Amino acid sequence: MAGSPDLALVPLELLEKSKPEVQPAKRELLIARTLEKKGRVDDALRFYERAAAHASGAEAFFRQGLFLARLGRKEEAKKILEQVLSQAKSSGKIYRRLERDWIQRSKRVLAELRK
């Protein structure tokens, strides 16, 4: 995500207020990532949680877990990343193929957190 976080946040917040039903998981994930870049930790965490609650895939969970790991909240991060792997195990081949990148990333971050 390149560019100014301040410029990115304005249209996302407008979209959230005017049409909250439009792709909430994607929008909330973009807002969370933007807030993270701005250093607004509590707001970013809140939006990562909201994105994960609306998400059908693994990206929002991975990014939430990674952010928690960066904050030094390793146990919380592990729990979320383990959920990604658990979901993958209990899902079918199509889900695992579509979410392969996020599953692999989750495995790598978990391995680092377990050292």
MODELLER restraints for C-alpha pairs under 7 A, 6 or more apart:
rsr = mdl.restraints
at = mdl.atoms
rsr.add(forms.Gaussian(group=physical.xy_distance, feature=features.Distance(at['CA:5:A'], at['CA:34:A']), mean=5.40, stdev=0.5))
rsr.add(forms.Gaussian(group=physical.xy_distance, feature=features.Distance(at['CA:5:A'], at['CA:37:A']), mean=6.60, stdev=0.5))
rsr.add(forms.Gaussian(group=physical.xy_distance, feature=features.Distance(at['CA:5:A'], at['CA:38:A']), mean=6.38, stdev=0.5))
rsr.add(forms.Gaussian(group=physical.xy_distance, feature=features.Distance(at['CA:9:A'], at['CA:31:A']), mean=6.50, stdev=0.5))
rsr.add(forms.Gaussian(group=physical.xy_distance, feature=features.Distance(at['CA:9:A'], at['CA:34:A']), mean=6.53, stdev=0.5))
rsr.add(forms.Gaussian(group=physical.xy_distance, feature=features.Distance(at['CA:12:A'], at['CA:27:A']), mean=6.72, stdev=0.5))
rsr.add(forms.Gaussian(group=physical.xy_distance, feature=features.Distance(at['CA:12:A'], at['CA:31:A']), mean=6.58, stdev=0.5))
rsr.add(forms.Gaussian(group=physical.xy_distance, feature=features.Distance(at['CA:24:A'], at['CA:54:A']), mean=6.67, stdev=0.5))
rsr.add(forms.Gaussian(group=physical.xy_distance, feature=features.Distance(at['CA:25:A'], at['CA:51:A']), mean=4.50, stdev=0.5))
rsr.add(forms.Gaussian(group=physical.xy_distance, feature=features.Distance(at['CA:25:A'], at['CA:54:A']), mean=5.00, stdev=0.5))
rsr.add(forms.Gaussian(group=physical.xy_distance, feature=features.Distance(at['CA:25:A'], at['CA:55:A']), mean=5.20, stdev=0.5))
rsr.add(forms.Gaussian(group=physical.xy_distance, feature=features.Distance(at['CA:28:A'], at['CA:47:A']), mean=5.59, stdev=0.5))
rsr.add(forms.Gaussian(group=physical.xy_distance, feature=features.Distance(at['CA:28:A'], at['CA:48:A']), mean=6.96, stdev=0.5))
rsr.add(forms.Gaussian(group=physical.xy_distance, feature=features.Distance(at['CA:28:A'], at['CA:50:A']), mean=6.64, stdev=0.5))
rsr.add(forms.Gaussian(group=physical.xy_distance, feature=features.Distance(at['CA:28:A'], at['CA:51:A']), mean=5.06, stdev=0.5))
rsr.add(forms.Gaussian(group=physical.xy_distance, feature=features.Distance(at['CA:29:A'], at['CA:47:A']), mean=6.66, stdev=0.5))
rsr.add(forms.Gaussian(group=physical.xy_distance, feature=features.Distance(at['CA:29:A'], at['CA:48:A']), mean=6.02, stdev=0.5))
rsr.add(forms.Gaussian(group=physical.xy_distance, feature=features.Distance(at['CA:29:A'], at['CA:51:A']), mean=5.29, stdev=0.5))
rsr.add(forms.Gaussian(group=physical.xy_distance, feature=features.Distance(at['CA:29:A'], at['CA:60:A']), mean=6.41, stdev=0.5))
rsr.add(forms.Gaussian(group=physical.xy_distance, feature=features.Distance(at['CA:31:A'], at['CA:47:A']), mean=6.74, stdev=0.5))
rsr.add(forms.Gaussian(group=physical.xy_distance, feature=features.Distance(at['CA:32:A'], at['CA:44:A']), mean=4.39, stdev=0.5))
rsr.add(forms.Gaussian(group=physical.xy_distance, feature=features.Distance(at['CA:32:A'], at['CA:45:A']), mean=6.95, stdev=0.5))
rsr.add(forms.Gaussian(group=physical.xy_distance, feature=features.Distance(at['CA:32:A'], at['CA:47:A']), mean=4.90, stdev=0.5))
rsr.add(forms.Gaussian(group=physical.xy_distance, feature=features.Distance(at['CA:32:A'], at['CA:48:A']), mean=5.47, stdev=0.5))
rsr.add(forms.Gaussian(group=physical.xy_distance, feature=features.Distance(at['CA:33:A'], at['CA:44:A']), mean=6.84, stdev=0.5))
rsr.add(forms.Gaussian(group=physical.xy_distance, feature=features.Distance(at['CA:35:A'], at['CA:43:A']), mean=6.62, stdev=0.5))
rsr.add(forms.Gaussian(group=physical.xy_distance, feature=features.Distance(at['CA:35:A'], at['CA:44:A']), mean=5.06, stdev=0.5))
rsr.add(forms.Gaussian(group=physical.xy_distance, feature=features.Distance(at['CA:36:A'], at['CA:44:A']), mean=5.33, stdev=0.5))
rsr.add(forms.Gaussian(group=physical.xy_distance, feature=features.Distance(at['CA:48:A'], at['CA:60:A']), mean=6.64, stdev=0.5))
rsr.add(forms.Gaussian(group=physical.xy_distance, feature=features.Distance(at['CA:48:A'], at['CA:64:A']), mean=5.41, stdev=0.5))
rsr.add(forms.Gaussian(group=physical.xy_distance, feature=features.Distance(at['CA:51:A'], at['CA:60:A']), mean=5.92, stdev=0.5))
rsr.add(forms.Gaussian(group=physical.xy_distance, feature=features.Distance(at['CA:52:A'], at['CA:60:A']), mean=5.00, stdev=0.5))
rsr.add(forms.Gaussian(group=physical.xy_distance, feature=features.Distance(at['CA:52:A'], at['CA:61:A']), mean=5.46, stdev=0.5))
rsr.add(forms.Gaussian(group=physical.xy_distance, feature=features.Distance(at['CA:57:A'], at['CA:99:A']), mean=6.65, stdev=0.5))
rsr.add(forms.Gaussian(group=physical.xy_distance, feature=features.Distance(at['CA:58:A'], at['CA:84:A']), mean=6.07, stdev=0.5))
rsr.add(forms.Gaussian(group=physical.xy_distance, feature=features.Distance(at['CA:58:A'], at['CA:99:A']), mean=6.27, stdev=0.5))
rsr.add(forms.Gaussian(group=physical.xy_distance, feature=features.Distance(at['CA:58:A'], at['CA:102:A']), mean=5.92, stdev=0.5))
rsr.add(forms.Gaussian(group=physical.xy_distance, feature=features.Distance(at['CA:59:A'], at['CA:102:A']), mean=5.74, stdev=0.5))
rsr.add(forms.Gaussian(group=physical.xy_distance, feature=features.Distance(at['CA:61:A'], at['CA:80:A']), mean=6.42, stdev=0.5))
rsr.add(forms.Gaussian(group=physical.xy_distance, feature=features.Distance(at['CA:61:A'], at['CA:81:A']), mean=6.91, stdev=0.5))
rsr.add(forms.Gaussian(group=physical.xy_distance, feature=features.Distance(at['CA:61:A'], at['CA:84:A']), mean=6.77, stdev=0.5))
rsr.add(forms.Gaussian(group=physical.xy_distance, feature=features.Distance(at['CA:62:A'], at['CA:81:A']), mean=6.11, stdev=0.5))
rsr.add(forms.Gaussian(group=physical.xy_distance, feature=features.Distance(at['CA:62:A'], at['CA:102:A']), mean=6.47, stdev=0.5))
rsr.add(forms.Gaussian(group=physical.xy_distance, feature=features.Distance(at['CA:62:A'], at['CA:106:A']), mean=6.05, stdev=0.5))
rsr.add(forms.Gaussian(group=physical.xy_distance, feature=features.Distance(at['CA:65:A'], at['CA:77:A']), mean=4.28, stdev=0.5))
rsr.add(forms.Gaussian(group=physical.xy_distance, feature=features.Distance(at['CA:65:A'], at['CA:78:A']), mean=6.99, stdev=0.5))
rsr.add(forms.Gaussian(group=physical.xy_distance, feature=features.Distance(at['CA:65:A'], at['CA:80:A']), mean=5.54, stdev=0.5))
rsr.add(forms.Gaussian(group=physical.xy_distance, feature=features.Distance(at['CA:65:A'], at['CA:81:A']), mean=5.78, stdev=0.5))
rsr.add(forms.Gaussian(group=physical.xy_distance, feature=features.Distance(at['CA:66:A'], at['CA:77:A']), mean=6.57, stdev=0.5))
rsr.add(forms.Gaussian(group=physical.xy_distance, feature=features.Distance(at['CA:68:A'], at['CA:74:A']), mean=6.67, stdev=0.5))
rsr.add(forms.Gaussian(group=physical.xy_distance, feature=features.Distance(at['CA:68:A'], at['CA:76:A']), mean=6.76, stdev=0.5))
rsr.add(forms.Gaussian(group=physical.xy_distance, feature=features.Distance(at['CA:68:A'], at['CA:77:A']), mean=5.21, stdev=0.5))
rsr.add(forms.Gaussian(group=physical.xy_distance, feature=features.Distance(at['CA:69:A'], at['CA:77:A']), mean=5.35, stdev=0.5))
rsr.add(forms.Gaussian(group=physical.xy_distance, feature=features.Distance(at['CA:74:A'], at['CA:113:A']), mean=6.58, stdev=0.5))
rsr.add(forms.Gaussian(group=physical.xy_distance, feature=features.Distance(at['CA:78:A'], at['CA:110:A']), mean=6.14, stdev=0.5))
rsr.add(forms.Gaussian(group=physical.xy_distance, feature=features.Distance(at['CA:81:A'], at['CA:106:A']), mean=5.59, stdev=0.5))
rsr.add(forms.Gaussian(group=physical.xy_distance, feature=features.Distance(at['CA:81:A'], at['CA:110:A']), mean=6.66, stdev=0.5))
rsr.add(forms.Gaussian(group=physical.xy_distance, feature=features.Distance(at['CA:84:A'], at['CA:103:A']), mean=6.54, stdev=0.5))
rsr.add(forms.Gaussian(group=physical.xy_distance, feature=features.Distance(at['CA:85:A'], at['CA:103:A']), mean=6.39, stdev=0.5))
rsr.add(forms.Gaussian(group=physical.xy_distance, feature=features.Distance(at['CA:88:A'], at['CA:96:A']), mean=5.80, stdev=0.5))
